[in-house]
Amino acid sequence: MCPLIVLLLLITAQVGISSAQAPTSGENYSVYKIYIRLPADQLVVDKLLVQPGNYSLWGQEKNYVYIGVSNSVKNAFLKRIRKDLIDFELFVEDGKLSQQRRNILIAHDKEKSQKKAKI
């Protein structure tokens, strides 16, 4: 199966697990990669995630998380993240993966597979 499809299925499963109200299609949601550099950064993320209709966890690694943000709270989210000086980047805009992001996801999947094969 194509690595991108597998990743998207995993993201969809994670969204379903993290919140019954979270959208599975990503429609009307943008996904942001939030860099966790300080414990305070994680606290901000945790506070956002208690609002499942507005925010959902799409993925998590050691130093960053992917958060789905409803378009209805996008401006408030950006204001909060900037106020707290948390580094972030837009990963998926309004549920649409750009070709560049698809390429990054495919490369990331290949890299993870190679690391697992070495172990």
VENLIN-V457687 format. One record per residue. RES is the residue in one small letter. OMEGA is omega in degrees with one decimal (* if undefined). D_CENTER is the distance of its C-alpha to the mean C-alpha in Angstrom with 2 decimals. Layout:
# VENLIN-V457687
res:RES omega:OMEGA d_center:D_CENTER
res:RES omega:OMEGA d_center:D_CENTER
This chain:
# VENLIN-V457687
res:m omega:-179.7 d_center:22.07
res:c omega:-179.1 d_center:20.01
res:p omega:179.8 d_center:17.15
res:l omega:179.3 d_center:14.81
res:i omega:178.4 d_center:15.96
res:v omega:179.6 d_center:15.53
res:l omega:179.7 d_center:11.88
res:l omega:176.7 d_center:11.33
res:l omega:177.6 d_center:13.56
res:l omega:178.1 d_center:11.81
res:i omega:179.2 d_center:8.47
res:t omega:178.4 d_center:11.01
res:a omega:179.4 d_center:12.86
res:q omega:179.7 d_center:10.26
res:v omega:179.5 d_center:9.71
res:g omega:179.5 d_center:13.50
res:i omega:-173.7 d_center:14.10
res:s omega:179.6 d_center:12.10
res:s omega:178.3 d_center:13.83
res:a omega:-178.3 d_center:16.63
res:q omega:-176.8 d_center:16.13
res:a omega:-179.8 d_center:12.54
res:p omega:178.0 d_center:12.86
res:t omega:-178.0 d_center:12.72
res:s omega:-175.8 d_center:13.26
res:g omega:180.0 d_center:10.61
res:e omega:-177.4 d_center:13.83
res:n omega:175.0 d_center:14.14
res:y omega:169.4 d_center:10.44
res:s omega:-179.1 d_center:8.61
res:v omega:-180.0 d_center:4.98
res:y omega:172.4 d_center:5.33
res:k omega:-176.9 d_center:5.44
res:i omega:180.0 d_center:7.75
res:y omega:-179.8 d_center:10.69
res:i omega:-179.3 d_center:12.58
res:r omega:-177.5 d_center:16.16
res:l omega:175.8 d_center:18.15
res:p omega:179.1 d_center:18.42
res:a omega:177.7 d_center:18.45
res:d omega:179.1 d_center:14.92
res:q omega:178.2 d_center:13.85
res:l omega:177.8 d_center:16.23
res:v omega:179.4 d_center:14.74
res:v omega:-180.0 d_center:11.28
res:d omega:179.1 d_center:13.42
res:k omega:178.5 d_center:15.47
res:l omega:-173.7 d_center:12.81
res:l omega:176.0 d_center:11.65
res:v omega:176.3 d_center:15.35
res:q omega:-170.7 d_center:15.20
res:p omega:177.5 d_center:13.77
res:g omega:-177.1 d_center:15.09
res:n omega:-175.7 d_center:13.21
res:y omega:175.3 d_center:9.89
res:s omega:178.3 d_center:8.01
res:l omega:-178.7 d_center:6.10
res:w omega:179.3 d_center:4.21
res:g omega:-178.3 d_center:5.13
res:q omega:173.2 d_center:7.38
res:e omega:-176.7 d_center:10.09
res:k omega:-172.8 d_center:13.13
res:n omega:178.7 d_center:12.47
res:y omega:175.4 d_center:8.81
res:v omega:171.7 d_center:5.68
res:y omega:-179.0 d_center:1.94
res:i omega:171.5 d_center:3.72
res:g omega:-177.2 d_center:5.59
res:v omega:177.4 d_center:8.79
res:s omega:178.9 d_center:12.10
res:n omega:-178.7 d_center:14.33
res:s omega:179.9 d_center:16.99
res:v omega:-175.1 d_center:15.56
res:k omega:-178.8 d_center:13.86
res:n omega:177.9 d_center:16.95
res:a omega:178.3 d_center:17.23
res:f omega:-179.0 d_center:13.67
res:l omega:178.6 d_center:14.46
res:k omega:-179.3 d_center:17.86
res:r omega:-178.2 d_center:16.77
res:i omega:178.7 d_center:14.42
res:r omega:179.5 d_center:17.25
res:k omega:-178.9 d_center:19.89
res:d omega:177.0 d_center:18.56
res:l omega:178.4 d_center:18.29
res:i omega:178.2 d_center:14.77
res:d omega:-179.5 d_center:13.60
res:f omega:171.2 d_center:10.55
res:e omega:176.1 d_center:10.05
res:l omega:-178.8 d_center:9.18
res:f omega:178.2 d_center:7.33
res:v omega:179.8 d_center:8.36
res:e omega:177.2 d_center:11.15
res:d omega:173.7 d_center:12.37
res:g omega:-176.6 d_center:11.23
res:k omega:176.0 d_center:12.99
res:l omega:174.6 d_center:12.16
res:s omega:179.4 d_center:14.67
res:q omega:178.9 d_center:17.00
res:q omega:179.6 d_center:16.07
res:r omega:176.1 d_center:12.41
res:r omega:179.8 d_center:13.98
res:n omega:178.5 d_center:16.32
res:i omega:179.7 d_center:13.86
res:l omega:179.5 d_center:12.15
res:i omega:179.1 d_center:15.75
res:a omega:179.3 d_center:16.93
res:h omega:178.3 d_center:14.31
res:d omega:179.1 d_center:15.38
res:k omega:179.6 d_center:18.98
res:e omega:178.4 d_center:18.74
res:k omega:179.8 d_center:17.47
res:s omega:179.8 d_center:20.25
res:q omega:178.2 d_center:22.79
res:k omega:179.3 d_center:22.04
res:k omega:-179.5 d_center:22.44
res:a omega:-179.5 d_center:25.62
res:k omega:-176.9 d_center:27.09
res:i omega:* d_center:26.74
